[in-house]
Each structure stands twice: as structure tokens, then as C-alpha cells.
Amino acid sequence: MSSAAMQPLHGRDDVAGPGIGTYEEVAKVLPSGYSSLLDRKETQRAVFAAKGYIEEHLCKELNLMMVTVPLIVDAGSGINDMLDRDGSRTPVQFHISNDYDKHPLDAQVVQAATKWKRFALKELGMAMGEGICTDMRAVRKDYFLDHDHSAYVDQWDWERVISAEQRNLPYLRGTVERIWKVLKGAETYVHESYPKLKGGYPDIPDRIEFFHAEDVLEMYPGLPRKERETALLKEHPAVFIVGIGWVLKNGHPHELRAADYDDWVTETKLPDGRAVHGLNGDILVWNPVTKRRHELSSMGVRVDAASLKKQLELSKQLDSLRFEYHKGIVDGTLPLSIGGGIGQSRTMMLLLKKAHLGEVSVSVWPQVLKDMCAKKNIHVLE
């Protein structure tokens, strides 16, 4: 392991936590002179039209089938997603007394369905190259609520069975390109269905570009992580950043990632022969309405037995090997897979040219943010 990988994590702003941080900053992000291209009724129709298109074509492109997904899981199962390694984002948990506490349960609201999906692949008997897609709902209570972060999360959480030979960067890249084809197709579809969306703002690019996190650091060495992404997107408005979780040459990971789903430790080689780490990444785009970075998806090749053990060791979480999910990966009873989550409301916000997530999804927002939006002619749903 490199000396950089052994350095302790520090500087939280560089490695974790979505959101902006203060409402003074949010006020600067919300656009002035904004007017929605679709009214509220048209928006609802367009949301469901676009979602239907994406579900249908995502399943076709990746050979997936739609399945049901849990909203709550047993708190002791270890199946909930912790989202990162520093323990800063914890799930909502509650007690179910059941029959006067004779057979009680402690439950958690899911933060994502990443681990559950590998169990589902096994339970549903998915063969090589087959997979599942879910209309997932979650609660992430530790987000700062701004223009594109909500405590309510909706995603297409998908997972597909792969072989050991497919655990490589070319396979990851090919999967990302198929997803991008679906998103671009969805834009064309909603433009044809709702001509008001044409013009005014640039379309999303036809192709997505690929950069490793090490490349992005080398391109913008003096900037923190989110500012590096912003600078990159100004030049390349649709990108997939590979290798998120491994410590880079500056002593920080590009961003923290949980130790037990995406593989961020496996060593790979770029086309120029450079050795790098990670079989995962994020789809990011430039949002022309907010003029900011806009994350659509986090995804990757999932851990196998070797990478799981290594990531748990690096994260000082080897005690997690007691859980059934982790045992299933180590003993090979859970299939190898690739998967991810595509933010539904984030995608709708982009495709329908919206300034705020609350224009396409119903959630809770603080009064300060609702007042701020009203002054900017942004109508959030309640």
C-alpha cells in the first residue's frame, strides 16, 4: 500500500457530506429571474412520463426487471446502508413493541437499498447478466436541505449479476454509457412531449466523458473536491469520475464511500498504463439552471471477498464480518454484481429545467428556504 493510502483522513470538507452548508450560500445559488418552463400540472405529467420512459429503457439496456423494495429493515441485520465511513449519516430508527414487547423489533428506515439488492439477486435466482431495478424510497435525515438535497430520497436502485472477469474498468465504462444513453433518450422524449422545454438552456451532451479522480486532482490541485468537480464540469458538462473512496496523492479520498458495497481498493490500470484504484464512480453533470455541479448517480462494481476484507480493514470495521450480508460475500453465496442508484428527483430536476428539487418532489423544507424560494418565483411542493 502506498504511503498516501496510510495517511489519516482529515479535512471533512474535502471528503464527505453533501449539501452547501448555509442558507446565505443557498441564496446565491438559486437563480434570479427564474420562471419554470412548465406549470405545476404540466410538471406532474412530465415527471411521470419521464420516469416511465427511464424505467422501461433502463430495464431494456441493462436486462433488469422491476421488483419491490423495502422501506424499513431490521436494525440488527446490518443490511442498511451507512453511505460513508465516518458514521456521520445515521438512519432513522424506531422501536416496534409488537405484542406488548414480547416479540419486539427495532427497525430502521433505509438510506439506500445497496446491500438488500444482492440478497434479492440471490433470492430471485437471477442468472449471469440478469438484474433488478427498484423504485426506492429512503430517508436521509442528516442532509443539509438546500436546492438539490432533501431528507426524502427517491432512486432507481438497480443491481446486475456479473462474472469475476467483468470486474474491470471497461465493463464499468460500458455500463455507464448504457445508462447515459437512457438519460439522453429521456431528454429527447420529454422535449418531444413538452416542446416548452426546448431551447433556453443547453441540452445534456450526447456522450459522457470519463476521468479518474487522480486525473481530476492533477488538473485542479489547488481546489477542494467539490470545486474540482465544478471546474471540471464547466469544461466537460457530463462526466463519470472513477475511483471514489481510495486515498489520492494529496492524502484524501475524492470522497468517503462505505466499505461494504462499491469496490474502491482494487488496483486497475488506465489506458496509458498508470496504476490507479477503484471500480466505482459518480455521474455528474453541469446544471445550466443553477449553474452548479449536479450529481445524478453513484454506482460501481461491488466488493468481492478480497476487496470487502481489505476495505473493512482500512475502515476499522472488521467486526461487520459477523453480519449475514458480509458472510455471504466472503463465502460466495451472494453473487458478484454491479449496481448503483440514479436519483429520480435529481434527474427530473435536470430534464425539466427546474431550479429546486422541491419543484418535482414533495418533502419537508425549513421556512427560511421556502421563503427564499418564493421570492425567487420557485414554487416548492408541500
C-alpha positions as a printed Julia matrix, in Angstrom:
382×3 Matrix{Float64}:
   0.0     0.0     0.0
   1.24    3.48   -0.81
   2.3     5.9     1.9
  -0.54    8.19    0.8
  -3.05    5.45    1.49
  -1.73    5.16    5.04
  -2.21    8.83    5.87
  -5.07    9.64    8.26
  -8.2    11.26    6.94
  -8.66   14.92    7.78
 -10.36   17.99    6.38
 -14.01   16.9     6.3
 -14.86   19.46    3.64
 -12.65   17.54    1.22
 -14.09   14.08    1.72
 -17.69   13.88    2.88
 -21.1    15.39    3.28
 -23.47   16.59    0.58
 -25.08   19.99    0.62
 -23.84   23.57    0.71
 -23.82   24.46    4.39
 -25.61   27.78    4.97
 -28.72   29.46    3.61
 -26.67   32.55    2.76
 -24.88   30.32    0.26
 -28.14   28.78   -0.95
 -29.49   32.28   -1.68
 -26.58   32.8    -4.07
 -27.27   29.51   -5.84
 -30.97   29.98   -6.51
 -31.25   31.76   -9.87
 -32.66   35.25  -10.26
 -35.28   35.96  -12.91
 -36.34   32.31  -12.89
 -39.62   31.12  -14.38
 -40.49   27.44  -14.69
 -40.92   26.31  -18.29
 -43.82   24.06  -17.23
 -46.63   24.92  -14.83
 -47.29   22.69  -11.83
 -49.86   20.47  -13.55
 -47.67   20.04  -16.65
 -44.72   19.31  -14.38
 -46.51   16.41  -12.71
 -47.44   14.91  -16.06
 -43.92   15.33  -17.37
 -42.4    13.78  -14.22
 -44.39   10.58  -14.63
 -43.84   10.45  -18.38
 -40.07   10.78  -17.95
 -39.95    8.29  -15.08
 -41.89    5.75  -17.12
 -39.5     6.16  -20.05
 -36.41    5.78  -17.87
 -37.69    2.7   -16.03
 -38.65    0.96  -19.27
 -35.43    1.73  -21.13
 -33.09    1.2   -18.19
 -34.52   -2.29  -17.78
 -34.05   -2.95  -21.52
 -30.48   -1.63  -21.67
 -29.22   -3.49  -18.58
 -31.52   -6.54  -18.72
 -33.28   -5.68  -15.45
 -36.74   -6.38  -14.08
 -38.68   -4.1   -11.73
 -39.06   -5.55   -8.22
 -40.45   -4.38   -4.89
 -38.04   -2.93   -2.32
 -38.2    -2.43    1.46
 -38.74    0.93    3.11
 -37.73   -0.42    6.54
 -35.28   -3.13    7.6
 -34.34   -4.88   10.85
 -31.86   -2.66   12.7
 -29.79   -5.68   13.73
 -29.48   -7.16   10.26
 -26.59   -4.97    9.09
 -28.36   -4.58    5.75
 -28.96   -0.83    5.9
 -26.54    1.44    4.08
 -24.35    3.77    6.13
 -23.48    5.81    2.99
 -19.93    6.59    4.11
 -17.21    5.51    6.51
 -17.18    8.2     9.16
 -20.55    7.43   10.75
 -21.83   10.96   10.23
 -25.06    9.97    8.47
 -27.14    7.61   10.57
 -30.54    6.09    9.69
 -33.87    6.88   11.28
 -34.55    4.13   13.82
 -37.66    3.23   15.79
 -38.97    0.56   18.14
 -41.89   -1.72   17.25
 -43.32   -3.02   20.52
 -45.44   -5.57   18.65
 -47.27   -7.79   21.2
 -46.57   -5.71   24.33
 -42.81   -6.15   23.81
 -42.96   -9.96   23.91
 -41.6   -10.14   20.36
 -40.41   -6.6    19.65
 -38.46   -5.31   16.7
 -36.11   -2.38   16.2
 -36.41   -1.09   12.66
 -34.54    1.38   10.5
 -35.74    3.39    7.52
 -33.46    2.54    4.62
 -30.9     5.09    3.44
 -30.32    3.09    0.25
 -31.02   -0.47   -0.84
 -27.5    -1.38   -1.91
 -26.94   -4.38    0.33
 -30.52   -5.62    0.13
 -30.25   -5.86   -3.65
 -27.52   -8.52   -3.55
 -29.73  -10.66   -1.35
 -32.57  -10.06   -3.8
 -30.42  -11.2    -6.74
 -29.84  -14.48   -4.92
 -33.41  -14.94   -3.66
 -34.91  -14.23   -7.09
 -32.47  -16.61   -8.8
 -31.01  -14.03  -11.15
 -28.65  -15.59  -13.7
 -25.46  -14.09  -15.11
 -26.28  -10.84  -16.91
 -29.71  -10.51  -15.3
 -30.64   -7.91  -12.72
 -33.23   -5.95  -10.83
 -34.41   -2.34  -10.67
 -36.33   -0.79   -7.79
 -38.4     2.34   -7.26
 -36.62    3.01   -3.97
 -37.72    5.49   -1.3
 -35.46    6.45    1.6
 -34.9     9.0     4.35
 -31.53   10.64    4.96
 -32.04   12.85    7.96
 -28.51   14.23    8.16
 -28.52   16.11    4.87
 -28.4    19.9     4.82
 -31.57   20.84    2.94
 -30.68   23.06    0.0
 -31.64   23.33   -3.67
 -30.8    19.73   -4.59
 -30.63   17.83   -1.29
 -33.72   16.61    0.52
 -34.29   14.4     3.55
 -36.59   12.41    1.24
 -34.72   10.39   -1.36
 -36.1     8.58   -4.41
 -33.84    6.48   -6.62
 -33.83    3.84   -9.26
 -31.7     1.44   -7.23
 -30.52   -1.28   -9.63
 -28.22   -4.32   -9.44
 -26.99   -6.86  -12.0
 -25.17  -10.21  -11.7
 -21.71  -10.22  -13.27
 -18.76  -12.61  -13.56
 -15.33  -12.27  -11.99
 -13.95  -11.47  -15.45
 -16.29   -8.48  -15.75
 -14.91   -6.79  -12.64
 -12.89   -4.27  -14.64
 -12.92   -0.67  -15.85
 -14.04   -1.38  -19.45
 -17.14   -3.19  -18.18
 -17.88   -0.37  -15.75
 -17.47    2.17  -18.53
 -19.76    0.27  -20.89
 -22.46    0.13  -18.23
 -22.2     3.88  -17.61
 -22.52    4.57  -21.33
 -25.7     2.5   -21.49
 -27.19    4.44  -18.59
 -26.25    7.72  -20.25
 -27.96    6.56  -23.46
 -31.17    6.12  -21.44
 -30.91    9.56  -19.81
 -30.22   11.26  -23.14
 -33.14    9.39  -24.67
 -35.37   10.56  -21.84
 -34.42   14.17  -22.57
 -35.35   13.73  -26.24
 -38.63   12.09  -25.21
 -39.74   14.87  -22.84
 -38.72   17.54  -25.36
 -40.97   15.91  -27.95
 -43.81   15.56  -25.45
 -43.39   19.04  -23.93
 -41.95   21.44  -26.55
 -41.77   24.25  -23.97
 -38.64   22.51  -22.63
 -36.75   23.06  -25.89
 -34.36   25.98  -26.01
 -33.49   28.43  -23.3
 -30.97   26.06  -21.76
 -28.41   23.79  -23.44
 -29.26   20.12  -23.86
 -27.28   17.5   -21.99
 -24.35   16.21  -24.08
 -24.75   13.24  -26.39
 -21.8    11.48  -24.77
 -20.43   11.23  -21.27
 -16.68   11.64  -20.61
 -14.58    9.62  -18.17
 -11.97   10.9   -15.71
 -10.25    9.17  -12.83
 -10.27   11.01   -9.51
  -6.47   11.15   -9.68
  -6.71   12.94  -13.05
  -9.15   15.48  -11.65
  -6.84   16.16   -8.71
  -3.92   16.61  -11.08
  -5.95   19.01  -13.24
  -7.04   21.18  -10.3
  -4.54   20.52   -7.48
  -5.31   23.68   -5.52
  -9.07   23.14   -5.23
 -11.1    21.12   -2.71
 -13.13   18.22   -4.04
 -16.42   19.91   -4.94
 -14.65   22.86   -6.51
 -12.57   20.43   -8.58
 -15.78   18.85   -9.82
 -17.26   22.27  -10.61
 -14.18   23.33  -12.56
 -14.22   20.05  -14.49
 -17.91   20.33  -15.36
 -17.52   23.85  -16.72
 -15.25   22.35  -19.38
 -16.84   18.9   -19.65
 -20.59   19.13  -18.82
 -21.23   15.37  -18.4
 -18.63   13.19  -16.7
 -18.14    9.96  -14.83
 -15.44   10.28  -12.16
 -13.85    6.89  -11.46
 -12.18    5.75   -8.26
 -14.01    7.35   -5.35
 -13.0     6.13   -1.89
  -9.3     5.33   -2.22
  -6.9     7.88   -0.79
  -5.41   10.01   -3.57
  -1.95   11.53   -3.87
  -2.96   14.5    -1.7
  -3.69   12.22    1.25
  -7.52   12.38    0.94
 -10.05   10.26   -0.9
 -12.04   12.16   -3.51
 -15.0    11.43   -1.23
 -15.71    8.92    1.53
 -17.5     5.74    0.48
 -18.9     2.93    2.61
 -16.6    -0.05    3.0
 -19.04   -2.79    2.08
 -20.64   -2.15   -1.29
 -18.61   -0.35   -4.0
 -15.09   -1.63   -4.69
 -12.7     1.31   -4.24
  -9.49   -0.61   -3.42
  -8.9    -2.88   -6.41
  -5.89   -1.76   -8.43
  -6.53   -1.13  -12.1
  -4.66    0.44  -14.99
  -5.68    3.38  -17.13
  -5.2     3.21  -20.93
  -1.84    4.97  -20.55
  -0.63    2.25  -18.16
  -0.85    4.22  -14.9
  -1.86    2.19  -11.85
  -4.93    3.57  -10.06
  -7.55    2.21   -7.67
 -11.29    1.72   -7.73
 -14.06    0.19   -9.82
 -16.72    2.74   -8.95
 -17.66    6.35   -9.54
 -20.26    9.11   -9.94
 -22.2    10.52  -12.89
 -22.04   14.31  -12.64
 -23.44   16.95  -14.98
 -23.42   20.71  -15.26
 -26.85   22.1   -14.39
 -27.45   25.14  -16.64
 -30.34   26.4   -14.47
 -28.49   26.52  -11.15
 -25.08   26.85  -12.82
 -23.67   24.23  -10.46
 -22.43   20.67  -10.33
 -25.31   18.2   -10.3
 -24.88   14.58   -9.21
 -27.17   12.04  -10.85
 -25.77    8.66   -9.85
 -23.32    6.83   -7.65
 -22.51    3.32   -8.84
 -19.86    0.7    -9.29
 -18.66   -2.86   -9.35
 -19.46   -4.27   -5.92
 -16.96   -5.73   -3.47
 -15.88   -9.35   -3.72
 -14.45  -11.29   -0.78
 -10.93   -9.87   -1.09
 -11.89   -6.22   -1.58
 -14.52   -6.37    1.17
 -11.99   -7.62    3.73
  -9.45   -5.0     2.67
 -11.94   -2.13    2.79
 -13.29   -3.19    6.17
  -9.73   -3.39    7.47
  -8.85    0.08    6.18
 -12.06    1.45    7.68
 -11.55   -0.35   11.01
 -14.88   -2.15   10.57
 -13.84   -5.81   10.51
 -16.5    -6.56   13.13
 -19.05   -6.19   10.32
 -18.0    -9.64    9.08
 -20.46  -11.07   11.62
 -23.43   -9.93    9.51
 -25.11  -12.28    7.05
 -24.59   -9.9     4.14
 -20.84   -9.77    4.69
 -20.62  -13.53    5.31
 -22.46  -14.1     2.04
 -19.86  -12.13    0.11
 -16.92  -13.84    1.81
 -18.26  -17.38    1.31
 -19.52  -16.67   -2.22
 -23.19  -17.38   -1.59
 -24.1   -13.86   -2.71
 -23.46  -13.21   -6.42
 -20.86  -10.83   -7.77
 -22.6    -7.74   -9.04
 -22.53   -4.22  -10.38
 -25.1    -1.68   -9.32
 -26.0     1.83   -8.32
 -28.63    4.39   -7.62
 -29.93    7.01  -10.05
 -31.58    9.92   -8.3
 -35.12   10.26   -9.63
 -35.86   13.79   -8.46
 -32.35   14.92   -9.36
 -32.87   13.58  -12.87
 -36.33   15.19  -13.15
 -34.9    18.5   -11.94
 -32.34   18.36  -14.76
 -34.63   17.14  -17.55
 -37.47   19.54  -16.7
 -35.12   22.53  -16.21
 -36.02   23.17  -12.58
 -34.2    25.37  -10.08
 -35.11   23.39   -6.97
 -35.65   19.74   -6.06
 -38.91   20.68   -4.35
 -40.47   21.52   -7.72
 -40.52   17.83   -8.68
 -40.83   16.01   -5.32
 -42.79   16.55   -2.12
 -40.72   16.79    1.05
 -40.23   18.97    4.12
 -38.31   22.23    3.92
 -37.45   24.84    6.56
 -39.43   28.07    6.4
 -36.3    30.07    5.62
 -35.81   28.06    2.43
 -39.49   28.21    1.43
 -39.48   31.99    1.85
 -36.28   32.27   -0.15
 -37.75   30.19   -2.98
 -40.99   32.18   -3.04
 -39.05   35.42   -3.53
 -37.27   33.8    -6.47
 -40.52   32.59   -8.12
 -39.7    28.97   -7.25
 -42.78   27.02   -6.14
 -41.82   24.05   -3.94
 -44.35   21.27   -3.42
 -45.72   20.55    0.06
